[in-house]
Amino acid sequence: MQTMTFAIKEINLRSDLLPHLRLGFHIRDSCDDIPVSLRASFLLVNGQPEIGLSAERVNEDQSVEKGNNLSCAAVKRTASSVIIGDAGSGVSMALLRSLGSFHIPLVSYFASCSCLSNQKEFPTFMRTMPSDTFQIRALAQLVSYFGWTWVGVIGVESDYARFAIQLFLQESAQYGVCTAYTHFYPVELSQQALDGLLDVIQMSSSKVIINFSGESEMQGILREIQFRNITGFQWIASEAWATSKSLWEKAGGLLMGTLGFAIQRAAVIPGLQQHFTNLTPSSIQKLAYFAEFWEETFNCQLNRSVDSNYYGAINYPNSVPCKGSEDLNDVYSPYSDVTQLRVSYNVYKAVYLVAHALQDMSNCQAGAGPFLNGTCADSKHFKPWQLTYYMKRANFSALGEKVNFDQNGDPIAYYDLMNWQRRPDGSLNLVKVGFYDASLPADRRLVINDSTIQWPVGKQAIRSICSDSCPPGSRVVRRKGKPICCYDCVPCAEGEVSDETDSLECSRCSEDTWPNKARNLCIPKAIEYLSYDEFMGILLCVASGLGASISLIIFGIFFTYKDTPLVRANNMELSFLLLVFLSICFLVGLLFIGEPSDWLCRIRYPAFGISFSLCISCLLAKTTVVLMAFRSRLPGGSVMKWFGYMQQRVSVLLGTAVQVLICLIWLLTSPPHASYNTDYHSATIIIECVTGSEAGFWCVLGYIGILACMCLIMAFLARKLPDNFNEAKFITFSILIFFAVWITFIPVYMSTAGKYTVAVHVFAILASSLGLLFCIFAPKCYIILLKPGKNNKKNLMQR
């Protein structure tokens, strides 16, 4: 109120602003009550001589009496053309609806409800207080900035709190913030209402409370919180109580660390503090506003200073009559503290808004006006709606700050982020720790200096979350019936990863990658094949080389003793061929080791089939020769003519030719090739040779089996033929070992995968080759090397 009178006085003394007009005013208390406010507003617009809250235009010759006489007793009571007020959003809406037909512009300095931005419903409303829309955006960004995703929201039962909380719920959801509870409490707080509110707060796991209320409601809540000794909460203040020092005086410890957005603080207004402190007992006798304030400040009573019919008598304990020498400069009171002028600064701008609108109206040029046919309004006799037109378009500076309004009549929002800190002496220190500037880009509007914040508990922000963040490697699973901030963390499924915190979905790795142990990164899959570098590969390589070496050593022994009866008696040529082919069989095992490729796969299987076909064909020829030789009744008979050396060679070639034909058809139709197998083990890429045609592989293996069966039959028939050293018995044993190895190989081969399948195959090759080698040639080497006395024709012919 004093700021308004100061601003009007300042404008009236200026020669550059409204030089031909002087402003006057009525002042009336709204009592924060809608019926009282409505009565006062009708008195103002009807020009009744009641003290009310308004600004009105007066003719130049009807000057306002200067000084502290606020009653405007010397001014003719004309209808007010503009109302500055009310502070409350609910009262402002009631006034606007009631005065709508009068088109009286209303400028509020503290009503922040976003509902008032509706220009269709409230076309004559303007304000110097930012809309709650901006405050709510700032609050949503604030809680998101500190990671508070689980907050409690409370508010007084009023239009201001309802619209603010509704907006906050919508805005905060965009930042992933959830409300643990939303609770409204009545303006008149009963004990039952307080118990219900505090029970909700205590039962919740949220440690952050946002309160949309005024100072008076907060006082009642704090008293009960102090009584219950409830501590450890982070309070977030709405702008209505973000700088209320009186709350600290009553329960300072509970509010330490409070954060809140306060409306922009004014720069120093020259002369304002002196205007505040110029009050004297003689100058305030006529106004109960100041009389009550004076008596409370100095704890004394003025002589009949209070109109008991209007305010009721007020008695202060231990008070004495005022002496008349009291001076506001000698005491501290929030009234004379001009360091936190925020609401008062809004009043100051509201008065200047009206003044500049009138100035713009006065500057209108006839014929170029904004109204019908280019007409202008008379600045001394205008309609309220004409003043509203100029107010909506006002653009001016106040104390160096640009003041303008958007299409809804709202100013551009700027808030100071205030932190309630305790001084060493226990008093409140309101520290600006950041700001919110709605004129900046969205990502730069909120600026916070974390290092200067004093927290309620400890040296860092309180954690207030419903569920801990899901680390990378897991995903969020919502809890049924709970807010989105309440969830469980489930590890990503096999083959999936998440590299972000609180990931909603896990992404599947590509075919050649696999999750690491933490499942937060796709790494190249392990490559698996039977390598020369691993122990199993080395062991099989040594076994293959050793087998081939032994075969060649035996070949050397036989070649050395080729003229002895034992070597000559057992078909020397076929023995040499068999040893060479067995060496090849041993070396074929090496083709199965190493990284598979298409060309290697196409050599591997045919080489295996042909080499074993050569070996078994040689054995079959040897067995057939032995059997036919002893079955022939006459030496040199016609039967033996069909089993000479040439025929033996041809039989080996014919037996192998069938296998070559099978392999050729296999290679031409569906050849083996290298394949990358990820089906058996998801985390491993098995590089293997696939047969291409299963029929081709089993035909190769089956033909070797047929040759082995024929050989076994022949050897079995020749096992009891008369000879001291009958080779057919050893061939029988070798073929039996051969069958045992390969019959065992089939189920093991079918049940393994990867390099172990290859190892089984190589092992079967080596085992069967060694069986053939030792069963057939070990007894002969024993005689040749250790029992040379038995290596003679007589001993061989002996039964």
C-alpha positions in Angstrom: 0.0 0.0 0.0 2.8 2.4 0.9 4.6 1.5 -2.3 1.5 2.4 -4.3 1.2 5.8 -2.7 4.9 6.4 -3.3 4.7 5.4 -6.9 1.7 7.7 -7.5 3.4 10.6 -5.7 6.6 9.9 -7.8 4.5 10.0 -11.1 2.7 13.1 -10.1 6.0 14.9 -9.5 7.4 13.9 -12.9 7.2 16.3 -15.8 7.9 13.7 -18.5 5.1 11.3 -17.6 1.5 12.5 -17.6 2.4 16.2 -17.4 -1.3 17.2 -17.8 -2.8 14.6 -15.6 -2.5 13.8 -11.9 -3.3 10.4 -10.3 -5.4 9.9 -7.3 -6.5 6.8 -5.5 -8.9 5.1 -3.0 -7.7 2.4 -0.7 -9.8 -0.4 0.7 -9.0 -3.6 2.6 -10.3 -6.7 0.8 -9.9 -8.7 4.0 -9.0 -11.6 1.7 -12.7 -12.3 1.7 -14.8 -12.5 -1.5 -18.0 -10.8 -0.1 -16.0 -7.9 1.4 -14.0 -7.5 -1.8 -17.1 -7.5 -4.0 -18.7 -4.8 -1.8 -15.5 -2.7 -1.9 -15.2 -3.1 -5.7 -18.7 -1.9 -6.4 -18.2 1.1 -4.1 -15.0 1.9 -6.1 -16.5 1.7 -9.6 -19.6 3.6 -8.4 -17.5 6.5 -7.1 -18.5 6.1 -3.4 -16.4 7.9 -0.9 -15.1 4.8 0.8 -11.4 4.1 1.4 -10.5 1.2 -1.0 -7.8 -0.3 -3.0 -7.8 1.2 -6.5 -6.1 3.8 -8.7 -8.3 6.3 -10.3 -7.8 9.2 -12.7 -8.5 12.7 -11.6 -8.6 16.0 -13.5 -5.6 18.1 -13.4 -7.2 20.7 -11.3 -8.3 18.0 -8.8 -4.9 17.3 -7.4 -4.3 14.8 -4.7 -3.4 16.2 -1.4 0.3 15.4 -0.9 1.8 13.9 2.2 0.6 10.9 4.1 -3.1 11.7 4.0 -4.3 8.6 2.1 -8.0 9.4 2.5 -8.0 11.7 -0.4 -10.4 13.9 1.5 -9.9 16.9 -0.9 -10.6 14.9 -4.0 -14.0 14.6 -5.6 -15.2 11.0 -5.5 -15.3 9.8 -9.1 -15.7 6.3 -10.3 -12.4 4.4 -10.4 -11.2 3.5 -13.9 -8.8 0.8 -12.9 -8.4 -1.5 -9.9 -5.0 -2.6 -8.6 -5.5 -5.9 -6.8 -6.3 -8.3 -5.4 -3.4 -10.3 -4.1 -5.4 -13.6 -4.1 -6.3 -15.5 -7.2 -9.7 -16.5 -5.9 -10.7 -13.0 -4.9 -9.4 -11.7 -8.3 -11.6 -14.1 -10.2 -14.6 -13.2 -8.2 -14.0 -9.5 -8.9 -13.5 -10.1 -12.6 -16.7 -12.1 -13.0 -18.7 -9.5 -11.0 -17.2 -6.4 -12.8 -17.3 -7.9 -16.2 -20.1 -5.8 -17.5 -18.3 -2.6 -16.3 -15.2 -3.5 -18.4 -13.0 -2.2 -15.5 -9.4 -3.3 -16.0 -7.9 -5.1 -13.0 -4.2 -5.3 -12.4 -3.1 -7.9 -9.8 0.4 -7.7 -8.2 0.3 -11.2 -6.6 -2.5 -13.4 -8.1 -0.6 -16.1 -10.0 -3.2 -18.7 -10.9 -2.8 -19.8 -14.5 -6.6 -19.8 -14.8 -6.5 -16.0 -14.9 -4.6 -16.2 -18.2 -7.8 -17.1 -20.0 -8.5 -13.9 -21.9 -11.9 -15.1 -23.1 -13.1 -15.4 -19.6 -11.2 -12.5 -18.1 -10.5 -10.1 -20.9 -9.8 -7.1 -18.6 -7.3 -8.8 -16.4 -3.6 -8.0 -16.3 -0.9 -8.7 -13.7 2.6 -7.8 -12.9 3.0 -11.2 -11.2 4.1 -14.1 -13.5 1.6 -16.8 -14.2 1.9 -20.1 -12.2 2.4 -21.8 -15.5 6.0 -20.5 -15.5 6.5 -21.2 -11.8 5.3 -24.8 -12.3 7.7 -25.3 -15.2 10.5 -24.0 -13.0 9.5 -26.3 -10.1 9.3 -29.3 -12.4 12.8 -28.6 -13.8 14.1 -28.1 -10.2 13.0 -31.4 -8.9 14.2 -33.1 -12.0 17.6 -31.4 -11.8 18.2 -32.9 -8.3 16.8 -36.3 -9.3 13.8 -36.1 -7.0 11.4 -38.4 -8.8 9.2 -39.2 -5.8 7.7 -36.0 -4.3 4.7 -35.1 -2.1 2.5 -32.2 -3.1 0.2 -30.4 -0.7 -1.8 -27.3 -1.1 -4.5 -25.2 0.5 -8.1 -25.7 -0.7 -8.1 -22.7 -3.1 -8.2 -22.0 -6.8 -4.6 -21.0 -6.6 -3.4 -24.4 -5.2 -5.8 -26.5 -7.3 -4.7 -25.1 -10.6 -1.0 -25.1 -9.5 -1.0 -28.7 -8.5 -2.9 -29.8 -11.6 -0.3 -28.0 -13.7 2.5 -29.5 -11.7 1.2 -33.0 -12.2 1.1 -32.5 -15.9 4.4 -30.8 -16.2 6.4 -33.0 -13.9 5.3 -36.1 -15.7 7.3 -34.9 -18.7 10.4 -35.1 -16.6 9.7 -38.6 -15.1 8.7 -37.1 -11.7 5.9 -38.9 -9.8 3.8 -37.7 -6.9 3.8 -39.9 -3.8 0.7 -38.2 -2.7 -1.5 -35.1 -3.4 -3.2 -33.6 -0.4 -5.4 -30.5 0.0 -6.1 -29.0 3.4 -8.6 -26.3 4.4 -7.8 -22.7 4.9 -8.9 -22.9 8.5 -6.7 -25.7 9.8 -8.4 -27.8 12.4 -6.5 -30.4 14.5 -8.2 -33.1 12.5 -7.1 -31.6 9.2 -3.5 -31.2 10.5 -3.5 -34.8 11.8 -4.7 -36.1 8.4 -2.1 -34.0 6.5 0.9 -35.1 8.7 -0.2 -38.7 8.7 0.0 -38.6 4.9 3.5 -37.0 5.1 4.8 -39.5 7.6 3.5 -42.6 6.0 5.0 -41.7 2.6 8.5 -42.6 1.6 8.9 -39.3 -0.2 11.4 -36.9 1.4 10.5 -33.9 -0.7 7.4 -31.8 -0.1 6.1 -29.1 -2.4 3.6 -26.8 -0.7 1.3 -24.4 -2.5 -0.1 -22.2 0.2 0.1 -18.8 1.8 2.2 -17.8 4.8 -0.7 -18.2 7.4 -1.5 -21.8 6.4 2.1 -22.7 6.6 2.4 -21.4 10.1 -0.2 -23.8 11.4 1.5 -26.8 9.6 4.9 -25.9 11.1 3.5 -25.7 14.6 2.2 -29.3 14.4 5.4 -30.5 12.6 7.4 -29.0 15.4 5.2 -30.7 18.0 5.6 -34.1 16.4 9.3 -33.5 15.9 9.2 -34.4 12.2 12.5 -33.7 10.5 14.6 -34.6 7.5 12.4 -33.3 4.8 13.3 -31.1 1.9 10.7 -28.3 1.6 10.0 -26.7 -1.8 8.2 -23.4 -1.4 5.8 -21.8 -3.8 6.4 -18.1 -4.5 3.6 -17.3 -1.9 5.9 -18.1 1.0 9.4 -18.5 -0.6 10.7 -15.3 1.2 8.5 -15.3 4.3 10.9 -14.5 7.1 8.2 -14.7 9.8 8.0 -18.5 9.2 11.7 -18.8 10.1 11.1 -16.9 13.4 8.5 -19.5 14.4 10.2 -22.7 13.2 13.5 -21.9 11.6 15.2 -25.2 12.1 12.5 -27.1 10.3 12.8 -24.9 7.2 16.6 -24.9 6.9 17.6 -25.8 3.3 14.2 -24.9 1.9 14.2 -24.1 -1.8 11.7 -21.9 -3.5 11.2 -19.6 -6.5 10.6 -16.0 -5.5 9.4 -13.3 -7.8 12.1 -11.0 -9.0 13.5 -8.7 -6.4 13.5 -5.0 -7.1 16.5 -2.9 -7.6 16.9 -0.1 -5.1 13.9 2.2 -5.5 15.3 5.7 -4.7 13.4 7.4 -1.9 11.2 4.4 -1.0 12.8 3.6 2.3 12.6 7.2 3.4 9.0 7.2 2.4 8.4 4.1 4.6 10.1 5.6 7.6 8.5 9.0 7.4 5.5 7.8 9.3 4.9 9.6 12.6 2.1 9.1 15.2 0.4 12.3 14.1 0.3 11.2 10.5 -1.3 7.8 11.1 -4.1 8.6 13.4 -6.7 8.5 10.6 -5.8 5.0 9.2 -6.3 1.8 11.1 -3.9 0.1 8.8 -1.0 2.1 10.2 -2.3 2.4 13.7 -2.4 -1.3 14.1 1.1 -1.7 12.6 2.4 1.1 14.8 1.1 -0.4 18.0 2.4 -3.8 17.2 5.8 -2.5 16.3 6.4 -0.3 19.4 4.2 -2.3 21.8 2.2 0.8 22.7 -1.3 2.1 22.3 -2.3 5.2 20.4 -4.9 7.4 21.8 -8.2 6.1 20.2 -6.2 5.2 17.1 -8.2 2.2 16.2 -11.7 2.3 14.9 -13.3 -0.5 16.9 -16.4 -0.5 14.7 -14.3 -1.5 11.8 -11.4 -3.5 13.1 -12.2 -4.3 16.7 -10.2 -3.2 19.6 -6.7 -4.6 19.8 -4.9 -4.9 23.1 -1.2 -5.8 23.3 0.1 -7.2 26.6 2.2 -5.0 28.7 1.6 -2.1 26.3 1.8 1.5 27.4 0.5 4.7 25.7 2.5 5.8 22.8 4.7 8.7 23.6 4.6 10.3 20.1 8.4 10.2 19.8 8.6 6.7 18.3 10.8 6.5 15.2 10.8 3.7 12.7 14.5 4.3 12.1 15.3 3.2 15.6 13.8 -0.3 15.3 14.0 -3.2 12.8 10.9 -4.5 11.2 10.1 -6.3 7.9 8.2 -3.2 7.0 11.3 -1.0 6.7 13.5 -3.7 5.2 13.8 -2.8 1.5 16.3 -5.6 0.7 13.6 -8.1 -0.3 11.1 -5.9 -2.2 9.4 -8.4 -4.4 5.6 -8.1 -4.1 6.0 -4.3 -3.5 8.0 -4.1 -6.7 5.0 -5.7 -8.5 2.8 -3.0 -7.1 5.3 -0.3 -8.2 5.2 -1.7 -11.8 1.4 -2.0 -11.7 1.1 1.8 -11.0 3.5 2.6 -13.7 1.6 0.3 -16.1 -1.5 2.5 -15.6 0.5 5.7 -16.0 2.2 4.6 -19.2 -1.1 3.5 -20.6 -2.6 6.9 -19.9 0.5 8.5 -21.4 0.1 6.4 -24.6 -3.6 7.5 -24.7 -2.6 11.1 -24.4 -0.1 10.8 -27.2 -2.7 9.6 -29.7 -3.0 11.7 -32.8 -6.5 12.5 -34.1 -7.4 10.5 -37.2 -4.7 7.9 -36.4 -6.3 6.5 -33.3 -6.9 2.8 -32.7 -10.7 3.1 -32.4 -13.6 3.6 -34.8 -12.7 5.8 -37.8 -9.2 6.5 -36.3 -10.5 8.2 -33.3 -8.6 8.7 -30.0 -9.8 8.4 -26.4 -9.9 11.6 -24.3 -7.3 11.0 -21.5 -9.5 13.0 -19.1 -12.9 11.4 -20.1 -12.3 7.9 -21.3 -14.1 4.6 -21.0 -12.5 1.8 -19.0 -12.3 -0.5 -22.0 -10.3 2.2 -23.8 -7.8 2.2 -21.0 -7.6 -1.6 -21.2 -6.7 -1.4 -24.9 -3.6 0.8 -24.1 -2.6 -1.3 -21.0 -2.5 -4.5 -23.1 0.0 -2.8 -25.4 2.1 -1.1 -22.8 5.8 -1.4 -23.1 8.0 0.5 -20.7 11.0 0.4 -18.4 10.9 0.5 -14.6 14.1 1.0 -12.7 16.0 -0.1 -15.8 14.0 -3.3 -16.3 12.0 -3.8 -19.5 8.3 -4.4 -18.7 6.1 -6.0 -21.3 3.2 -8.5 -21.5 2.2 -11.4 -23.6 -1.1 -11.9 -25.3 -2.6 -13.1 -22.1 -1.7 -10.0 -20.1 1.1 -11.9 -18.3 4.6 -10.5 -17.8 7.6 -12.5 -18.9 8.5 -14.6 -16.0 11.8 -14.3 -14.0 12.2 -16.0 -10.7 15.1 -16.0 -8.2 15.8 -19.5 -6.7 16.1 -18.8 -3.0 17.7 -21.1 -0.4 16.9 -20.7 3.3 20.2 -20.7 5.2 21.0 -20.3 8.9 23.4 -17.6 9.9 25.8 -18.2 12.8 23.5 -16.2 15.1 20.5 -18.4 14.1 18.8 -15.8 11.9 17.5 -16.5 8.4 19.7 -15.7 5.4 17.8 -15.8 2.1 20.5 -16.7 -0.5 19.9 -16.6 -4.2 21.3 -19.8 -5.5 20.0 -19.7 -9.1 17.3 -18.3 -11.3 14.7 -19.2 -13.9 14.3 -16.9 -16.9 11.4 -17.8 -19.2 12.7 -15.6 -21.9 15.7 -17.9 -22.5 15.8 -21.1 -24.6 14.3 -24.1 -22.7 17.6 -25.7 -22.0 19.1 -22.6 -20.5 16.2 -21.2 -18.4 17.1 -22.8 -15.1 20.5 -22.0 -13.7 21.6 -23.4 -10.3 24.8 -22.9 -8.3 24.8 -26.2 -6.3 27.9 -25.2 -4.3 26.1 -22.4 -2.5 23.1 -24.4 -1.4 22.7 -25.4 2.3 20.8 -28.6 2.6 18.5 -29.7 5.4 20.6 -32.8 6.2 24.2 -33.3 5.3 26.1 -31.7 2.5 24.2 -33.0 -0.5 20.7 -33.2 -1.8 18.3 -35.7 -0.1 17.4 -38.7 -2.2 13.7 -39.0 -2.8 12.9 -41.8 -5.2 10.4 -44.6 -5.2 12.7 -47.1 -6.8 16.5 -47.1 -7.3 17.6 -46.5 -10.9 18.0 -49.5 -13.0 21.7 -49.8 -14.0 22.8 -50.5 -17.5 22.3 -54.2 -18.3 18.8 -54.2 -17.0 15.4 -52.7 -17.9 12.5 -51.2 -16.1 9.4 -53.2 -15.4 6.5 -51.2 -14.1 4.7 -52.3 -10.9 1.0 -52.9 -11.6 -1.2 -50.1 -10.1 1.8 -48.0 -9.1 3.1 -44.7 -10.6 5.7 -44.9 -13.4 8.5 -44.1 -10.9 7.8 -47.3 -9.0 9.3 -50.2 -10.8 11.5 -53.3 -10.6 14.7 -53.8 -12.4 15.0 -57.0 -14.5 18.2 -58.1 -16.2 18.2 -58.0 -19.9 17.3 -61.3 -21.6 20.0 -63.4 -23.2 21.3 -61.7 -26.3 20.1 -58.3 -25.2 21.8 -55.2 -23.7 21.0 -51.8 -22.4 23.6 -49.1 -22.1 21.5 -46.5 -20.4 20.2 -46.1 -16.8 16.5 -46.8 -16.4 16.2 -48.2 -19.9 12.6 -49.2 -20.8 13.7 -51.8 -23.3 16.8 -53.9 -24.0 18.1 -54.0 -27.5 19.2 -57.2 -29.2 22.8 -57.6 -30.3 23.6 -58.3 -33.9 24.3 -61.8 -35.1 28.0 -61.5 -34.7 28.0 -59.8 -31.3 27.0 -60.9 -27.8 26.4 -59.1 -24.5 29.3 -58.8 -22.1 28.9 -60.1 -18.5 27.3 -56.8 -17.4 25.0 -56.9 -20.4 25.6 -53.2 -21.1 27.7 -53.7 -24.2 27.6 -55.9 -27.3 31.0 -57.4 -27.9 32.2 -59.6 -30.8 31.2 -63.2 -30.2 33.9 -65.7 -29.4 35.1 -67.6 -32.5 35.3 -71.4 -31.9 37.0 -74.0 -34.1 39.5 -76.7 -33.5 42.7 -74.7 -33.6 46.4 -75.7 -33.9 47.1 -73.4 -30.9 44.9 -75.1 -28.3 45.9 -78.2 -26.3 43.4 -80.5 -28.0 44.5 -79.4 -31.5 48.2 -79.8 -30.5 47.5 -83.2 -29.1 45.7 -84.4 -32.3 48.4 -82.9 -34.5 51.1 -84.8 -32.6 49.0 -88.0 -32.8 48.5 -87.5 -36.5 52.2 -86.9 -37.1 53.3 -89.7 -34.9 50.9 -92.2 -36.7 52.2 -91.1 -40.1 55.8 -91.4 -38.9 55.2 -94.9 -37.5 53.7 -95.9 -40.8 56.7 -94.6 -42.7 59.1 -96.2 -40.3 57.3 -99.6 -40.8 57.5 -98.9 -44.5 61.2 -98.5 -44.2 61.6 -101.7 -42.1 59.6 -103.6 -44.7 61.6 -102.1 -47.5 64.8 -103.0 -45.7 63.7 -106.6 -45.2 61.8 -106.9 -48.5 63.7 -110.0 -49.5 62.9 -111.9 -46.3 60.3 -114.7 -46.4 57.9 -112.9 -44.0 57.7 -109.8 -46.1 57.5 -111.6 -49.4 54.9 -114.1 -48.1 52.3 -111.5 -47.2 51.9 -109.8 -50.5 54.7 -107.3 -50.3 53.3 -104.8 -52.8 49.9 -104.5 -51.2 51.7 -104.1 -47.8 53.7 -101.2 -49.1 50.6 -99.6 -50.6 48.7 -100.1 -47.4 51.4 -98.4 -45.3 51.4 -95.4 -47.7 47.6 -95.1 -47.6 47.7 -95.4 -43.8 50.2 -92.6 -43.6 47.8 -90.5 -45.8 44.9 -91.4 -43.4 46.9 -90.1 -40.5 47.7 -86.9 -42.3 44.1 -86.5 -43.4 43.3 -85.8 -39.7 45.3 -82.5 -40.1 42.8 -81.3 -42.6 40.2 -81.2 -39.8 42.3 -78.9 -37.6 42.4 -75.1 -38.2 39.9 -72.5 -39.3 37.5 -74.0 -41.8 37.1 -72.5 -45.2 35.1 -73.5 -48.3 38.0 -75.0 -50.1 39.3 -76.9 -47.0 35.8 -78.3 -46.3 35.6 -79.6 -49.9 39.0 -81.3 -49.6 38.4 -82.6 -46.1 35.6 -85.1 -46.6 36.6 -86.5 -49.9 40.2 -87.0 -48.7 38.9 -88.8 -45.7 36.6 -91.1 -47.7 39.1 -91.8 -50.5 42.0 -92.5 -48.2 40.1 -95.0 -46.1 38.6 -96.6 -49.2 42.2 -97.1 -50.4 43.2 -98.8 -47.1 40.2 -101.0 -46.9 40.4 -101.9 -50.6 44.1 -103.0 -50.0 43.0 -105.1 -47.0 40.2 -106.6 -49.0 42.6 -107.5 -51.9 45.1 -109.0 -49.4 42.4 -111.1 -47.7 40.9 -112.2 -51.0 44.4 -113.3 -52.3 45.1 -115.3 -49.2 41.7 -116.9 -49.3 41.9 -117.8 -53.0 45.4 -119.0 -52.7 44.5 -121.6 -50.1 41.2 -122.5 -51.6 42.8 -123.2 -55.0 43.4 -127.0 -55.3 46.2 -126.8 -57.8 49.2 -124.4 -57.7 49.1 -122.2 -60.7 45.5 -123.0 -61.3 43.1 -120.9 -63.2 41.7 -119.2 -60.1 45.0 -117.6 -59.2 45.3 -116.2 -62.7 42.5 -113.8 -61.7 44.4 -112.6 -58.6 47.8 -111.7 -59.9 49.6 -108.5 -59.1 47.9 -106.6 -61.9 44.4 -107.8 -60.8 45.2 -106.8 -57.2 46.1 -103.3 -58.2 43.0 -103.0 -60.4 40.8 -104.3 -57.5 42.2 -101.6 -55.2 41.6 -99.0 -57.9 38.1 -100.2 -58.6 37.2 -100.3 -54.9 38.4 -96.7 -54.6 36.8 -95.6 -57.8 33.3 -96.1 -56.5 34.2 -93.8 -53.5 35.7 -91.2 -55.9 32.5 -91.3 -57.9 30.4 -90.7 -54.8 32.6 -87.8 -53.7 32.4 -86.3 -57.2 28.6 -86.4 -57.3 28.6 -84.9 -53.8 30.9 -82.0 -54.7 29.0 -81.3 -57.9 25.5 -81.3 -56.3 25.8 -79.9 -52.8 29.4 -79.6 -51.7 30.5 -79.1 -48.1 31.2 -75.5 -47.1 32.2 -73.4 -44.1 29.4 -72.1 -41.9 29.0 -69.7 -39.0 26.8 -71.5 -36.4 25.3 -69.5 -33.6 22.4 -71.9 -32.8 24.2 -74.2 -30.4 25.8 -71.6 -28.1 24.5 -68.0 -28.4 27.7 -66.4 -27.2 29.9 -68.2 -29.6 30.2 -68.4 -33.3 31.2 -71.9 -34.3 33.0 -72.0 -37.6 32.4 -75.5 -38.9 32.2 -77.4 -42.1 28.7 -78.4 -42.9 28.3 -81.4 -45.1 26.0 -79.6 -47.6 24.3 -82.9 -48.3 23.8 -85.2 -45.4 23.2 -88.0 -47.9 26.6 -87.5 -49.5 28.4 -87.7 -46.1 26.6 -90.8 -45.0 27.1 -92.4 -48.5 30.8 -91.9 -48.1 30.8 -93.3 -44.6 28.5 -96.1 -45.7 30.6 -97.2 -48.6 33.7 -97.5 -46.3 31.5 -99.6 -44.0 30.5 -101.9 -47.0 34.2 -102.4 -47.9 35.0 -103.1 -44.2 32.2 -105.7 -44.0 33.4 -107.5 -47.2 36.9 -107.4 -45.8 35.7 -108.8 -42.4 33.8 -111.6 -44.1 36.8 -112.6 -46.2 39.2 -112.4 -43.3 36.9 -114.5 -41.1 36.7 -117.2 -43.8 40.5 -117.3 -44.0 41.2 -117.3 -40.3 41.9 -121.1 -40.0 43.8 -121.6 -43.2 47.0 -123.6 -42.7 49.9 -121.2 -42.2 52.2 -120.6 -39.2 51.7 -116.9 -39.8 48.2 -116.4 -41.2 47.7 -112.6 -41.9 43.9 -113.1 -42.1 43.5 -113.3 -38.3 45.2 -110.0 -37.8 43.1 -108.4 -40.5 40.0 -109.7 -38.7 41.1 -108.1 -35.5 41.9 -104.8 -37.2 38.5 -104.7 -39.0 36.7 -105.4 -35.7 38.6 -102.5 -34.1 37.7 -100.4 -37.1 34.0 -101.2 -36.7 34.1 -100.6 -32.9 35.6 -97.1 -33.5 33.2 -96.0 -36.2 30.1 -97.5 -34.6 31.0 -95.6 -31.4 31.7 -92.5 -33.5 28.2 -92.2 -34.9 26.2 -91.4 -31.7 29.1 -89.3 -30.3 29.3 -87.3 -33.5 25.6 -86.7 -33.5 25.5 -85.4 -29.9 28.4 -83.0 -29.9 28.9 -79.6 -31.6 31.6 -77.3 -32.5 35.2 -78.2 -32.2 34.3 -81.3 -30.2 32.5 -82.8 -33.2 35.7 -82.2 -35.2 37.8 -83.7 -32.4 35.7 -86.8 -32.3 36.0 -87.2 -36.1 39.8 -86.8 -36.0 40.0 -89.2 -33.0 38.0 -91.8 -35.0 40.3 -91.4 -38.0 43.4 -91.8 -35.8 42.0 -94.7 -33.7 40.9 -96.7 -36.7 44.1 -96.0 -38.6 46.2 -97.0 -35.6 44.1 -100.2 -35.2 44.7 -101.2 -38.7 48.4 -100.3 -38.5 49.2 -102.2 -35.2 47.0 -105.2 -35.7 48.4 -105.9 -39.2 52.0 -104.8 -39.0 53.0 -105.0 -35.3 53.3 -108.8 -35.2 55.4 -108.8 -38.4 57.8 -106.1 -37.1 58.1 -108.1 -33.9 59.3 -111.2 -35.9 61.5 -109.1 -38.2 63.2 -107.1 -35.5 63.1 -109.2 -32.3 62.7 -112.8 -33.6 64.7 -112.8 -36.8 65.3 -116.6 -36.4 61.6 -117.2 -37.2 61.8 -115.1 -40.4 62.5 -118.2 -42.7 60.5 -120.2 -45.1 60.6 -123.4 -43.0 59.1 -121.7 -40.0 56.4 -120.0 -42.2 55.4 -123.3 -43.8 55.3 -125.2 -40.5 51.8 -126.0 -39.4 
